[in-house]
Amino acid sequence: MGEADGGAAAAPGEAAVPTFLCDAMLGGLSRWLRGAGYDATFEHGIDDGELVRLAQRTGRVLLSSDAGVFERRPLRTAAVRGLYVPRGLRPMEQAGFVLRELGLPVRDPRCMACGGALAAAPKDAVRGAVPADVVERHDEFWRCERCGKVLWKGSHWEGIVAGVATAAAGAVAVTGAVAAAGAVTAAGAVATAGAATPPAAAPRAEAPPPPRRGRKPSP
């Protein structure tokens, strides 16, 4: 996956929308963040040094569950923005933690496969790109502006939407101390994004829904 800049353009007076770089432990988190409307990439098998350099080049917020990463100079000096994600959380809970700690609202969903922005696609334009029975059963389609995948509101969307809404509401409290440089903790905190309205139905991609606990995410 190619590198991307560290934030979407913002209107005058508004902060740029952050983008994220997840370490090898957080592939599932990257997919849930995409469902919540944030561009998140996942690097499998990359060493810590290159991970930090990639975050610095792209301006992405580095998310890691490896406390040692936060001892590196670029993170200690804030040349790279980062957030320690406590271990032992399911991907949905990790997403809730990130949204709470950074005060982020739920946005329109992005491509679950790569994090690209979705653009509405006319029904006639997707014929041949999706199964014929899908074209007959659905009227709304989207195409990822990055990878070109065609998405639609399929059987998985209810679970995705419910999961993202739960994450945004901070229903699962994060407990215990996190002993790491630059780390933050939340003990029963309510998300800043908790008052946000759940997003519109997240469209289903040909890619699978966010991985459940115990399932190894694909890159």
N, C-alpha and C positions, 0 to 999 in steps of 0.2 A: 504494500500500500504506500502510495506516495506521501511525502510530507505535506502538511497543510499549516496555514498560519494559526496563531494562537487565539483568535477570536473573531466572531462575525462582526461585520460593520454595524455600528450603532447610530441611531438618530442623534442629532445634536442634543447634548445634555444627558444622554443615557450612556451607561457603562457598556462596554463591549461584552458580548456573550462569551463566556469562557469555553475553551475546548480542552479536552483531556487526553492524557497519555497514561494508559494503565500498564502496570508491570505484568510479568508472566503469571502472577497469582490471581489476577483480577480480570480475566477474560469475560467471565459472566457479568461482572459489574459494568464493563464497557457496553454490553448489549442493553442492560437495563437503563443506563444513562441515555442511550440512543432513543429508547422508548419514551424517556422523559423529555426528549427534545434537544439533546446535547451531542455535539460531535465528539465522539470518544474513540480512540484507536487502542489497539491491543497488540503488544509486541511479544511474540513467543520466542523464548530462547535467547533473548538479547542480554548481554552482561550489564551489570549495574552502571559501569562507566559510560558505555554507549547509550544506555537509557537516559542518563542525566544529560549527556551531550545532545541527544535528540530533542529532549524537552527544551533545552536552551536554544537550539536552532529554530524550533518551531513556535516557541512561546506558549506551548501547551502546559496546563497545570498537571504536574506529575502526581499520580495516585499510586501508592505502594503500601504493602503490608510488611515490608522489610525495613526494620528500624535502622539498619546499617546504612541504607541509602541516604537517610537524612543527616548523616554525619559528613557527607561530602560537601566540599567548600561551596559549590554553586547554590546548594540549598541552605547552608548555614548563613550565607551572605545575602540570601533572597534574590540572587541572580536568576534562580529557577524557583518558581512557585510550586509548592507541593503540599500534599495533605496525607498524613498517615491514616490508613484505613485499618481499624482493629481486626485482628484475626478472629475466626470463629463465627463470623456472620455469613448468612446466606447472601447471594448476590442482590436480592431485592432489599435486604436490610442494609447492605453496603451502600446501595443507591440512596436510601433514606438518610443514611449518615452523611453522605456527601452533600445532599440537598440541604439538610439542616445546617451543617457547619458552614456552608458557604452562602446560606440565605438565598437559595435559588428557587424560582418557581418552576412548575411544570410547563413545558412549552409544547408546541405541535411536534408530534413524533418525527423522527428521522429514520432513514433506512436502517433496519435492524442488522443488515449484513455488513455495512461499511461505515455508517454514520453520515452519509451524504444527505443533502437536503432533498425533499420530495416535491415534485411538481405534478399537478394534475395532468392526466393524460386522457385524451378523448378515447372513448370506447373503440371506435374504428381504428385508432392508431395502434392498439395493442393486439389486434387480431393477428394470430400467428406467433405471438410472443408468449401467450398463455394458453392453456388448454381450452378447447372450444366450449366445453360445458361451463367453465368459469366465466367466459364471456357472456354466455346466455344467462347465468344466474346473477351476475353483478352489473351494476351500472357505473360505479365509480372506480377509477384506477389511478395509480400514481406511478411515476417513473423516477428512479433515483438519478439525480443530476451528476452523481459521481461514478457509480458502477453500472448504471443503465438497467438495473433490475426493475421489473414491473411488479407492483404490489397492489393488493386489494384487501378488503375487509373480509377475511375468511374466518374459519372456525376458531382460530386462536385469539382473535382480537379481544374478546371479553376478558380472558385471563390476563392478557398483557395490560389492558387498561386498568383492571382492578389492582394488579400488582403495582403499577406505577402510582396510582392514587394512594395506595397504602403506604408506599415509600415516601411520597410527598407529605403525607399527613404525619409522618414520624410515629406510626403506631407501635413500632418496635423500639424500645429504649435501648440505648447502648450503655452498658454498665461496666464498671471496673476502670482502673487507672491505666493509661497508656504511657509507658515510660519510653519516650523516644524524642529526640531533638525535633522541635517544630511540630510535635504531635498535639492533637487536641482531643478532649473527651467530652462525652455528653452522657449524663445520667438522668434518664427520663425526660430529656429536653423535648420541647415541642418545636417542630420545624418552623422556621420562618415562612417556608412555603406551604405550611399546613392549611392556610386559608385559601390556597389557590384552587380554582375550579378544576376538577379532573379533565384531562384533555379529551378531545374528540376521539372517536374510536381509532385506535392505532391499526393501520392497514396490515394485512398479513403478507409477508414476503414468501418467496419460494424457499428462503432459508428458514430453519426451525425457530421456535420461540425461544426466549431466554432460558438458558439451561437451569435445571433444578439442582438442588443441593446434591453433591456427590457425583455429578456428571461432569466430565472433563470438557470444558468449552473448546471449541475449535477456534483457530486464529481468526 
